[in-house]
Amino acid sequence: MSVTDILDTAQYVVDKDGRQTAVLLDVHSWQVLRHLLEEITEDDHLGKLMAEVADEETLTAEDARKAYEAYLSEA
C-alpha cells in the first residue's frame, strides 16, 4: 500500500458548518502508515549514527550493532 493509497482511504469528520475537523483512517491503513513512519525514523537514526561513526575506522561489526542499539534506545 502506497502513501497515496493510504490517503485515498481517509474519511473526514466535519462540524455542523461542514468544516473538516478530523481525519479517520481504517485500521489497516493506519497500521501501514505507522509502519512507514517507523521505517523513516529508523532510516533517520541509522543515517545519524553513520555520520557519527564515519571517521571511526576501528569500529567492529559487533561494536557497530551495539552502538546502533544504544542510539535507538536513546532516541
N, C-alpha and C positions, 0 to 999 in steps of 0.2 A: 504494500500500500504506500503510495507516494504522499508527499505533503499535500499536493493538490487534491488527491482522493480524500484525504482526511478533512480538508477544508470544505470539500463538497458535501460532506455528511453533517456539517454544522447546522444546527437549528437555533433560531434566535428567539429569545424571550422579549416581548415588548410590553411597555407600560400602557396605561389606558389611552395615552395620546399617540400610540403607535411608534414610539421611540424605542430603539433596541437598547435593552438594559443588561442582557447576559447572552452567553452562547452555551448551547448544550451540545455535547458530543456523545455518541453511543459508546458503550464501554469498550468495544473492540477498537474503535478509532482512538479513544483516549489512551489505551494501552500501547498502541503502535506509536502514537505521538510521544508518549512518555519514554518509550524505548529509544526513539530517535534522539530525543533531548539528552538522554543518558549517554548515548554514543558520542554526541557532540561534546559533552562535558568531559568524557574520558579522553577524547582526542585532544581537547584543550589542555588537560592535565598532562598528558603524555608529551605534548609539544613544549610545555613549560619545563617539564623535567629534562627533556632532551637538551633544551637550551642551557639549563643549569649545569648539566654534566658534559657539555660539548667539549670542554677543554680538559676533561679528566680522562686521561688515556689508560689509567691503571684500574678502572672500574671493571670488575669481572661480571659475567652474566648473573651470577647469584647476587652479587652486591647491587647490581642494577635493579634486579627484581625486588630486593628488599627496600631499596631507596624509593622505587615507584610505589610499593605498598605503603610505605611510611608517608609518602607525599599524598596519596589518596586519602589516608586516614586523617590527615591534617586539613584537607580541603573540604 
